[in-house]
């Protein structure tokens, strides 16, 4: 007869050591690319250096110049724009702020016009 293994809550067993997310990411990358970390680190060390600046390409320089021209055009366009004109009232009411307004109300003898 086989012995049973008893799992007691709270019992201490040696817990598996946690794996950092960086190690997991490296392992996943190695699995996907089929490379090991050592050869990958060596290849990047040979090709990259912090001391050498990266020169922009002709396309990047042209795009930067075009963008600067666009910014200059937008700035000039904004300076030459006329301020918006005042909205002219479309009703027959004079523009005098002291003018009386009227409304229709029901009076004792029917509808009347009242100023307010």
Backbone as JSON Lines, residues from 0, in Angstrom:
{"i":0,"aa":"X","n":[0.83,-1.14,0.0],"ca":[0.0,0.0,0.0],"c":[0.9,1.24,0.0]}
{"i":1,"aa":"X","n":[0.52,2.28,-0.83],"ca":[1.34,3.49,-0.97],"c":[1.02,4.47,0.15]}
{"i":2,"aa":"X","n":[2.03,5.19,0.54],"ca":[1.85,6.19,1.6],"c":[1.23,7.45,1.02]}
{"i":3,"aa":"X","n":[0.39,8.05,1.85],"ca":[-0.26,9.29,1.44],"c":[0.57,10.47,1.87]}
{"i":4,"aa":"X","n":[0.59,11.49,1.03],"ca":[1.26,12.72,1.4],"c":[0.2,13.66,1.97]}
{"i":5,"aa":"X","n":[0.46,14.16,3.17],"ca":[-0.5,15.03,3.83],"c":[-0.03,16.47,3.67]}
{"i":6,"aa":"X","n":[-0.92,17.33,3.15],"ca":[-0.64,18.76,3.03],"c":[-1.31,19.47,4.19]}
{"i":7,"aa":"X","n":[-0.52,20.0,5.08],"ca":[-1.06,20.71,6.24],"c":[-1.01,22.2,5.96]}
{"i":8,"aa":"X","n":[-2.14,22.9,6.13],"ca":[-2.11,24.35,5.93],"c":[-1.16,25.01,6.92]}
{"i":9,"aa":"X","n":[-0.38,25.95,6.43],"ca":[0.56,26.65,7.28],"c":[1.88,25.94,7.45]}
{"i":10,"aa":"X","n":[2.0,24.74,6.92],"ca":[3.25,24.01,7.04],"c":[4.28,24.67,6.15]}
{"i":11,"aa":"X","n":[5.51,24.68,6.6],"ca":[6.56,25.35,5.82],"c":[7.29,24.35,4.97]}
{"i":12,"aa":"X","n":[7.3,24.63,3.72],"ca":[8.11,23.88,2.77],"c":[9.03,24.88,2.12]}
{"i":13,"aa":"X","n":[10.07,24.41,1.54],"ca":[10.97,25.32,0.86],"c":[10.24,25.86,-0.37]}
{"i":14,"aa":"X","n":[10.01,27.17,-0.36],"ca":[9.27,27.82,-1.43],"c":[10.19,27.97,-2.64]}
{"i":15,"aa":"X","n":[9.64,27.87,-3.81],"ca":[10.47,28.08,-5.0],"c":[10.96,29.52,-5.02]}
{"i":16,"aa":"X","n":[12.17,29.72,-5.48],"ca":[12.74,31.07,-5.51],"c":[12.05,31.88,-6.6]}
{"i":17,"aa":"X","n":[11.68,33.11,-6.26],"ca":[11.0,33.94,-7.26],"c":[11.96,34.32,-8.38]}
{"i":18,"aa":"X","n":[11.42,34.38,-9.58],"ca":[12.2,34.76,-10.75],"c":[11.82,36.19,-11.09]}
{"i":19,"aa":"X","n":[12.81,37.03,-11.28],"ca":[12.51,38.43,-11.58],"c":[11.89,38.57,-12.96]}
{"i":20,"aa":"X","n":[11.18,39.65,-13.15],"ca":[10.52,39.86,-14.44],"c":[11.55,40.08,-15.55]}
{"i":21,"aa":"X","n":[12.71,40.65,-15.2],"ca":[13.75,40.83,-16.21],"c":[14.28,39.48,-16.69]}
{"i":22,"aa":"X","n":[14.44,38.55,-15.75],"ca":[14.9,37.21,-16.14],"c":[13.84,36.51,-16.97]}
{"i":23,"aa":"X","n":[12.57,36.69,-16.6],"ca":[11.49,36.09,-17.38],"c":[11.46,36.66,-18.8]}
{"i":24,"aa":"X","n":[11.65,37.98,-18.89],"ca":[11.62,38.63,-20.2],"c":[12.79,38.14,-21.05]}
{"i":25,"aa":"X","n":[13.97,38.03,-20.44],"ca":[15.13,37.53,-21.18],"c":[14.9,36.09,-21.65]}
{"i":26,"aa":"X","n":[14.34,35.27,-20.77],"ca":[14.09,33.88,-21.13],"c":[13.08,33.8,-22.27]}
{"i":27,"aa":"X","n":[12.04,34.62,-22.21],"ca":[11.03,34.62,-23.27],"c":[11.64,35.08,-24.59]}
{"i":28,"aa":"X","n":[12.49,36.11,-24.55],"ca":[13.14,36.59,-25.76],"c":[14.06,35.54,-26.35]}
{"i":29,"aa":"X","n":[14.79,34.87,-25.49],"ca":[15.68,33.8,-25.97],"c":[14.87,32.68,-26.62]}
{"i":30,"aa":"X","n":[13.74,32.36,-26.0],"ca":[12.9,31.3,-26.55],"c":[12.36,31.69,-27.93]}
{"i":31,"aa":"X","n":[11.95,32.95,-28.06],"ca":[11.39,33.41,-29.33],"c":[12.45,33.5,-30.41]}
{"i":32,"aa":"X","n":[13.59,34.11,-30.09],"ca":[14.61,34.32,-31.1],"c":[15.51,33.12,-31.3]}
{"i":33,"aa":"X","n":[15.53,32.23,-30.34],"ca":[16.37,31.05,-30.47],"c":[17.83,31.36,-30.19]}
{"i":34,"aa":"X","n":[18.11,32.45,-29.51],"ca":[19.48,32.82,-29.18],"c":[19.65,32.72,-27.67]}
{"i":35,"aa":"X","n":[20.89,32.58,-27.26],"ca":[21.14,32.62,-25.83],"c":[21.58,34.03,-25.45]}
{"i":36,"aa":"X","n":[21.48,34.38,-24.19],"ca":[21.75,35.74,-23.71],"c":[23.2,36.14,-23.91]}
{"i":37,"aa":"X","n":[24.11,35.19,-23.8],"ca":[25.54,35.51,-23.91],"c":[25.87,36.04,-25.31]}
{"i":38,"aa":"X","n":[25.42,35.35,-26.36],"ca":[25.76,35.78,-27.71],"c":[25.06,37.11,-28.05]}
{"i":39,"aa":"X","n":[23.89,37.32,-27.48],"ca":[23.16,38.55,-27.73],"c":[23.87,39.73,-27.08]}
{"i":40,"aa":"X","n":[24.35,39.57,-25.85],"ca":[25.06,40.65,-25.17],"c":[26.35,41.0,-25.89]}
{"i":41,"aa":"X","n":[27.05,40.0,-26.41],"ca":[28.31,40.26,-27.1],"c":[28.07,41.03,-28.39]}
{"i":42,"aa":"X","n":[27.0,40.69,-29.1],"ca":[26.75,41.37,-30.37],"c":[26.4,42.84,-30.14]}
{"i":43,"aa":"X","n":[25.64,43.14,-29.1],"ca":[25.31,44.53,-28.85],"c":[26.5,45.31,-28.33]}
{"i":44,"aa":"X","n":[27.38,44.67,-27.59],"ca":[28.56,45.36,-27.09],"c":[29.49,45.76,-28.23]}
{"i":45,"aa":"X","n":[29.55,44.96,-29.26],"ca":[30.45,45.24,-30.37],"c":[29.93,46.38,-31.24]}
{"i":46,"aa":"X","n":[28.63,46.5,-31.38],"ca":[28.09,47.47,-32.33],"c":[27.68,48.79,-31.7]}
{"i":47,"aa":"X","n":[27.48,48.84,-30.4],"ca":[27.03,50.1,-29.8],"c":[28.09,50.66,-28.88]}
{"i":48,"aa":"X","n":[28.1,51.99,-28.83],"ca":[29.03,52.67,-27.96],"c":[28.37,53.97,-27.52]}
{"i":49,"aa":"X","n":[28.56,54.32,-26.28],"ca":[27.95,55.54,-25.76],"c":[28.68,56.79,-26.22]}
{"i":50,"aa":"X","n":[29.93,56.64,-26.66],"ca":[30.72,57.8,-27.01],"c":[30.51,58.31,-28.42]}
{"i":51,"aa":"X","n":[29.95,57.53,-29.32],"ca":[29.81,57.96,-30.71],"c":[28.4,58.49,-30.96]}
{"i":52,"aa":"X","n":[28.26,59.76,-31.41],"ca":[26.92,60.3,-31.7],"c":[26.38,59.73,-33.0]}
{"i":53,"aa":"X","n":[25.08,59.66,-33.1],"ca":[24.42,59.15,-34.28],"c":[24.1,60.33,-35.19]}
{"i":54,"aa":"X","n":[24.53,60.29,-36.42],"ca":[24.28,61.35,-37.39],"c":[22.89,61.18,-37.98]}
{"i":55,"aa":"X","n":[22.11,62.26,-38.1],"ca":[20.79,62.14,-38.71],"c":[20.91,61.88,-40.21]}
{"i":56,"aa":"X","n":[19.95,61.15,-40.73],"ca":[19.95,60.83,-42.15],"c":[19.44,62.02,-42.95]}
{"i":57,"aa":"X","n":[19.58,61.95,-44.25],"ca":[19.12,63.02,-45.13],"c":[17.61,63.17,-45.03]}
{"i":58,"aa":"X","n":[16.89,62.06,-44.9],"ca":[15.43,62.12,-44.78],"c":[15.03,62.84,-43.49]}
{"i":59,"aa":"X","n":[15.72,62.53,-42.41],"ca":[15.41,63.19,-41.14],"c":[15.7,64.68,-41.2]}
{"i":60,"aa":"X","n":[16.81,65.07,-41.84],"ca":[17.14,66.48,-41.97],"c":[16.09,67.21,-42.82]}
{"i":61,"aa":"X","n":[15.65,66.56,-43.91],"ca":[14.64,67.17,-44.78],"c":[13.31,67.31,-44.03]}
{"i":62,"aa":"X","n":[12.95,66.3,-43.25],"ca":[11.71,66.36,-42.49],"c":[11.78,67.45,-41.43]}
{"i":63,"aa":"X","n":[12.92,67.61,-40.78],"ca":[13.08,68.64,-39.77],"c":[12.97,70.04,-40.41]}
{"i":64,"aa":"X","n":[13.6,70.21,-41.58],"ca":[13.55,71.5,-42.26],"c":[12.1,71.82,-42.68]}
{"i":65,"aa":"X","n":[11.4,70.82,-43.2],"ca":[10.02,71.02,-43.62],"c":[9.14,71.4,-42.43]}
{"i":66,"aa":"X","n":[9.37,70.76,-41.29],"ca":[8.6,71.06,-40.09],"c":[8.88,72.48,-39.6]}
{"i":67,"aa":"X","n":[10.15,72.9,-39.65],"ca":[10.5,74.26,-39.24],"c":[9.85,75.29,-40.16]}
{"i":68,"aa":"X","n":[9.8,75.0,-41.47],"ca":[9.13,75.89,-42.41],"c":[7.64,75.97,-42.1]}
{"i":69,"aa":"X","n":[7.05,74.83,-41.76],"ca":[5.63,74.81,-41.41],"c":[5.37,75.66,-40.17]}
{"i":70,"aa":"X","n":[6.22,75.55,-39.15],"ca":[6.05,76.35,-37.94],"c":[6.18,77.84,-38.24]}
{"i":71,"aa":"X","n":[7.12,78.19,-39.1],"ca":[7.28,79.59,-39.48],"c":[6.05,80.1,-40.23]}
{"i":72,"aa":"X","n":[5.53,79.28,-41.14],"ca":[4.34,79.65,-41.9],"c":[3.15,79.85,-40.96]}
{"i":73,"aa":"X","n":[3.0,78.93,-40.0],"ca":[1.87,79.03,-39.07],"c":[2.0,80.28,-38.21]}
{"i":74,"aa":"X","n":[3.22,80.6,-37.79],"ca":[3.43,81.79,-36.98],"c":[3.09,83.04,-37.79]}
{"i":75,"aa":"X","n":[3.57,83.11,-39.03],"ca":[3.28,84.26,-39.88],"c":[1.8,84.37,-40.19]}
{"i":76,"aa":"X","n":[1.15,83.26,-40.42],"ca":[-0.28,83.24,-40.72],"c":[-1.07,83.77,-39.53]}
{"i":77,"aa":"X","n":[-0.66,83.39,-38.32],"ca":[-1.35,83.85,-37.12],"c":[-1.19,85.33,-36.89]}
{"i":78,"aa":"X","n":[-0.02,85.89,-37.24],"ca":[0.21,87.31,-37.05],"c":[-0.59,88.15,-38.04]}
{"i":79,"aa":"X","n":[-0.78,87.65,-39.25],"ca":[-1.47,88.43,-40.27],"c":[-2.98,88.26,-40.21]}
{"i":80,"aa":"X","n":[-3.47,87.38,-39.39],"ca":[-4.92,87.15,-39.34],"c":[-5.62,88.35,-38.74]}
{"i":81,"aa":"X","n":[-6.76,88.71,-39.32],"ca":[-7.55,89.83,-38.84],"c":[-8.35,89.39,-37.62]}
{"i":82,"aa":"X","n":[-8.56,90.28,-36.66],"ca":[-9.41,89.9,-35.52],"c":[-10.84,89.69,-36.0]}
{"i":83,"aa":"X","n":[-11.57,88.83,-35.35],"ca":[-12.94,88.57,-35.8],"c":[-13.79,89.82,-35.67]}
{"i":84,"aa":"X","n":[-14.71,89.99,-36.61],"ca":[-15.58,91.17,-36.6],"c":[-16.68,90.98,-35.58]}
{"i":85,"aa":"X","n":[-17.23,92.09,-35.13],"ca":[-18.32,92.03,-34.16],"c":[-19.56,91.49,-34.86]}
{"i":86,"aa":"X","n":[-20.33,90.73,-34.13],"ca":[-21.57,90.19,-34.66],"c":[-22.62,91.3,-34.73]}
{"i":87,"aa":"X","n":[-23.14,91.51,-35.91],"ca":[-24.16,92.54,-36.09],"c":[-25.52,91.93,-35.76]}
{"i":88,"aa":"X","n":[-26.33,92.63,-34.98],"ca":[-27.66,92.09,-34.65],"c":[-28.51,92.02,-35.91]}
{"i":89,"aa":"X","n":[-29.3,90.98,-36.01],"ca":[-30.13,90.79,-37.2],"c":[-31.55,91.29,-36.99]}
{"i":90,"aa":"X","n":[-31.9,91.59,-35.75],"ca":[-33.27,92.06,-35.52],"c":[-33.35,93.57,-35.73]}
{"i":91,"aa":"X","n":[-34.55,94.11,-35.65],"ca":[-34.76,95.54,-35.83],"c":[-34.54,96.33,-34.53]}
{"i":92,"aa":"X","n":[-34.14,95.66,-33.48],"ca":[-33.93,96.31,-32.19],"c":[-32.66,97.15,-32.29]}
{"i":93,"aa":"X","n":[-32.72,98.4,-31.87],"ca":[-31.51,99.22,-31.92],"c":[-30.46,98.66,-30.97]}
{"i":94,"aa":"X","n":[-29.21,98.99,-31.24],"ca":[-28.11,98.47,-30.45],"c":[-27.96,99.22,-29.13]}
{"i":95,"aa":"X","n":[-28.85,100.15,-28.84],"ca":[-28.78,100.93,-27.61],"c":[-29.09,100.03,-26.41]}
{"i":96,"aa":"X","n":[-28.16,99.95,-25.41],"ca":[-28.41,99.07,-24.26],"c":[-29.55,99.55,-23.37]}
{"i":97,"aa":"X","n":[-29.97,100.81,-23.53],"ca":[-31.07,101.31,-22.7],"c":[-32.42,101.05,-23.33]}
{"i":98,"aa":"X","n":[-32.45,100.41,-24.49],"ca":[-33.71,100.14,-25.17],"c":[-34.55,99.19,-24.34]}
{"i":99,"aa":"X","n":[-35.86,99.4,-24.38],"ca":[-36.79,98.58,-23.62],"c":[-37.08,97.3,-24.39]}
{"i":100,"aa":"X","n":[-37.24,96.25,-23.63],"ca":[-37.64,94.99,-24.23],"c":[-39.12,94.76,-23.93]}
{"i":101,"aa":"X","n":[-39.76,94.06,-24.82],"ca":[-41.19,93.81,-24.63],"c":[-41.46,92.32,-24.67]}
{"i":102,"aa":"X","n":[-42.56,91.95,-24.04],"ca":[-43.0,90.55,-24.07],"c":[-44.52,90.52,-24.07]}
{"i":103,"aa":"X","n":[-45.08,89.44,-24.55],"ca":[-46.53,89.26,-24.6],"c":[-46.99,88.56,-23.32]}
{"i":104,"aa":"X","n":[-47.95,89.16,-22.65],"ca":[-48.51,88.58,-21.42],"c":[-50.04,88.65,-21.48]}
{"i":105,"aa":"X","n":[-50.66,87.84,-20.66],"ca":[-52.13,87.85,-20.61],"c":[-52.55,88.86,-19.55]}
{"i":106,"aa":"X","n":[-53.34,89.82,-19.95],"ca":[-53.84,90.84,-19.04],"c":[-55.31,90.59,-18.72]}
{"i":107,"aa":"X","n":[-55.94,91.52,-18.05],"ca":[-57.36,91.33,-17.69],"c":[-58.29,91.34,-18.91]}
{"i":108,"aa":"X","n":[-57.88,91.97,-20.01],"ca":[-58.72,92.03,-21.2],"c":[-58.14,91.22,-22.36]}
{"i":109,"aa":"X","n":[-57.2,90.34,-22.1],"ca":[-56.61,89.53,-23.16],"c":[-55.1,89.73,-23.22]}
{"i":110,"aa":"X","n":[-54.52,89.41,-24.37],"ca":[-53.07,89.52,-24.53],"c":[-52.66,90.98,-24.69]}
{"i":111,"aa":"X","n":[-51.61,91.37,-23.95],"ca":[-51.09,92.72,-24.06],"c":[-49.56,92.65,-24.16]}
{"i":112,"aa":"X","n":[-48.96,93.76,-24.63],"ca":[-47.5,93.86,-24.72],"c":[-47.01,94.65,-23.52]}
{"i":113,"aa":"X","n":[-46.03,94.1,-22.85],"ca":[-45.52,94.71,-21.64],"c":[-44.02,94.95,-21.77]}
{"i":114,"aa":"X","n":[-43.55,96.11,-21.31],"ca":[-42.11,96.38,-21.33],"c":[-41.49,95.87,-20.03]}
{"i":115,"aa":"X","n":[-40.27,95.41,-20.12],"ca":[-39.56,94.97,-18.92],"c":[-38.11,95.28,-19.03]}
